[in-house]
Amino acid sequence: MKRLVLAALIAAPLVLSSARAQDAPPQMTPDQSNIVYGMVSGTALLMDVYHPELARGVGIVVIPGSGWYGPPIHSAPPLKDLAPRDYIRGAVHDLTEAGFTVFVINHRSHPGFRFPDPVHDARRSVRFVRANADAFGIDPDRIGILGHSSGANLAAMVGVMDDAPGNGLDPIDQTSAAVQAVVTLAAPFDLTLDPENVSAYGAQTITSYVGEVWYGPDNWYEQRMPPHVAASPVTHVDAEDPPFLIVFSPDDPIVPPNQAARMAEVMGEAGAPYEVIETAPSGHDPVFPTDAAIAFFAEALDG
């Protein structure tokens, strides 16, 4: 597997113009819709696939942000439906135009499901893509992942977790869930609810996601890892992790910018490869760094 060492840019992060964020992304229709990548208790996990005109044989799994939440009603829009999500739709469009085959997924969400269910689903989606690489026209050893907000947390978890088999008995769950590159946009990397690390809204969302209130490490007495810690990508970083491109906006009101610095610090201490991009002020939807993201995936995954 190709290894890539990237420069850490915390001290002087690259700042991108906000002009790109003002461009309305074009409408997109998936080439393959509602592919079942897993079944859980009779519930189908679905993905849409966007094929480029000139494929480079590289797959990118994309996880939109949702606060790990899905309304428990029949009319709830699918997470993978890009129509109302201009921000992530622009990223999918740019990646597809650059020749990447893009897989946009649904995952289980609270209130019906909680951590670690969405993590299992994200890892299952990678296993499914790899197991069916020939059918999708991609190389099984060249798979990246990208996510926004809660989706970026899940993408990061896929990148840093040990590559243990899934809990299913089918061959797909025995397939590797490893990815070779990770791009995160406005990611919450540390869910331990330190007021400096998450907003009040974010704290409530995280509590709903993990299903428990966090009172700090000194008030944890159970003989297991606290779920807030287990659900934090910073907990699982080691030197063998794939390269990360960490993108954030300095005025994000939901995920404070020091979350990016926290992840970069942990990755730097572990000797894991990473790069950081601070965009122009753009709130919780940081300017998608099209050229940098394409170059990052190309360097990590091409050839």
GILIN-V514537 format. One record per residue. N is the residue number from 1. RES is the residue in one small letter. OMEGA is omega in degrees with one decimal (none if undefined). Layout:
N/RES/OMEGA
N/RES/OMEGA
//
This chain:
1/m/-177.1
2/k/176.8
3/r/-176.9
4/l/176.8
5/v/-176.7
6/l/-179.7
7/a/174.7
8/a/-173.9
9/l/-177.2
10/i/-174.9
11/a/-179.3
12/a/-175.1
13/p/175.7
14/l/179.7
15/v/-176.2
16/l/177.4
17/s/178.8
18/s/-176.8
19/a/-177.6
20/r/-177.0
21/a/-176.8
22/q/178.9
23/d/177.5
24/a/-179.5
25/p/-179.0
26/p/173.8
27/q/-178.7
28/m/175.9
29/t/-179.1
30/p/176.8
31/d/175.0
32/q/-174.9
33/s/170.6
34/n/172.9
35/i/179.9
36/v/179.8
37/y/176.3
38/g/176.0
39/m/177.4
40/v/-180.0
41/s/178.6
42/g/178.8
43/t/-177.7
44/a/170.7
45/l/-169.9
46/l/172.4
47/m/170.7
48/d/-178.2
49/v/177.1
50/y/-178.2
51/h/176.8
52/p/176.1
53/e/178.0
54/l/-173.6
55/a/176.9
56/r/177.9
57/g/-177.9
58/v/178.3
59/g/176.1
60/i/173.3
61/v/-177.8
62/v/179.3
63/i/177.5
64/p/176.5
65/g/-179.1
66/s/-170.0
67/g/-175.0
68/w/-172.7
69/y/172.5
70/g/-179.5
71/p/-176.9
72/p/-180.0
73/i/-176.1
74/h/-176.1
75/s/-179.0
76/a/179.6
77/p/178.2
78/p/177.9
79/l/-178.0
80/k/-178.8
81/d/-174.2
82/l/-172.6
83/a/-178.6
84/p/-173.6
85/r/-177.2
86/d/-173.8
87/y/-177.4
88/i/177.6
89/r/177.5
90/g/178.7
91/a/179.0
92/v/178.8
93/h/-176.6
94/d/179.6
95/l/179.3
96/t/177.8
97/e/-179.2
98/a/174.4
99/g/178.9
100/f/173.0
101/t/-168.7
102/v/179.8
103/f/-178.9
104/v/-168.7
105/i/159.2
106/n/168.6
107/h/176.9
108/r/-172.0
109/s/172.4
110/h/15.6
111/p/-177.4
112/g/-177.7
113/f/-177.4
114/r/175.6
115/f/10.2
116/p/-174.2
117/d/179.6
118/p/177.2
119/v/177.2
120/h/-179.2
121/d/179.8
122/a/178.7
123/r/177.3
124/r/-179.7
125/s/177.6
126/v/177.8
127/r/-178.5
128/f/179.2
129/v/-179.5
130/r/-178.5
131/a/-178.4
132/n/-175.1
133/a/-179.0
134/d/-179.4
135/a/-179.3
136/f/179.2
137/g/179.2
138/i/176.2
139/d/-178.5
140/p/178.7
141/d/179.4
142/r/-179.3
143/i/175.0
144/g/179.3
145/i/-180.0
146/l/177.4
147/g/177.0
148/h/174.6
149/s/178.0
150/s/175.9
151/g/176.4
152/a/174.0
153/n/-179.6
154/l/177.2
155/a/178.8
156/a/178.0
157/m/176.7
158/v/-177.4
159/g/-171.1
160/v/-177.0
161/m/175.7
162/d/-173.2
163/d/177.3
164/a/177.5
165/p/176.8
166/g/-176.2
167/n/177.3
168/g/-178.0
169/l/-178.3
170/d/-178.1
171/p/-178.3
172/i/-178.8
173/d/173.7
174/q/177.8
175/t/-178.2
176/s/174.3
177/a/-177.9
178/a/171.6
179/v/-176.1
180/q/177.0
181/a/-176.8
182/v/171.6
183/v/179.0
184/t/178.7
185/l/178.8
186/a/-173.7
187/a/165.9
188/p/-176.5
189/f/-176.5
190/d/-173.9
191/l/-176.4
192/t/168.8
193/l/167.8
194/d/-177.5
195/p/179.1
196/e/-174.1
197/n/179.0
198/v/174.7
199/s/177.4
200/a/177.2
201/y/179.9
202/g/179.0
203/a/178.2
204/q/-179.8
205/t/-179.4
206/i/178.0
207/t/177.8
208/s/-178.0
209/y/-176.8
210/v/174.8
211/g/-179.3
212/e/174.2
213/v/179.7
214/w/179.2
215/y/178.7
216/g/-175.5
217/p/-178.1
218/d/-179.4
219/n/-179.2
220/w/-172.6
221/y/-176.9
222/e/-178.0
223/q/175.7
224/r/177.4
225/m/176.9
226/p/-176.8
227/p/177.9
228/h/178.5
229/v/-178.6
230/a/-177.8
231/a/-178.7
232/s/178.8
233/p/-178.9
234/v/-177.9
235/t/-167.3
236/h/-174.6
237/v/168.9
238/d/-172.4
239/a/-178.1
240/e/-178.6
241/d/177.4
242/p/178.7
243/p/178.7
244/f/164.7
245/l/-174.5
246/i/-175.8
247/v/179.2
248/f/174.9
249/s/-176.4
250/p/-179.0
251/d/179.3
252/d/-178.6
253/p/-177.0
254/i/179.0
255/v/-176.5
256/p/-175.8
257/p/-177.9
258/n/172.0
259/q/178.3
260/a/179.0
261/a/179.1
262/r/179.9
263/m/179.2
264/a/178.4
265/e/-178.3
266/v/179.7
267/m/178.0
268/g/178.8
269/e/-178.8
270/a/-176.4
271/g/179.1
272/a/-177.1
273/p/179.7
274/y/174.2
275/e/-178.9
276/v/173.6
277/i/170.7
278/e/-179.5
279/t/168.9
280/a/-179.3
281/p/-177.0
282/s/174.3
283/g/-175.9
284/h/176.1
285/d/-177.3
286/p/179.0
287/v/-179.9
288/f/-176.7
289/p/-171.4
290/t/-175.6
291/d/-178.3
292/a/-179.9
293/a/179.2
294/i/178.6
295/a/179.6
296/f/179.9
297/f/-179.3
298/a/-178.6
299/e/-177.3
300/a/-167.6
301/l/-178.7
302/d/172.2
303/g/none
//
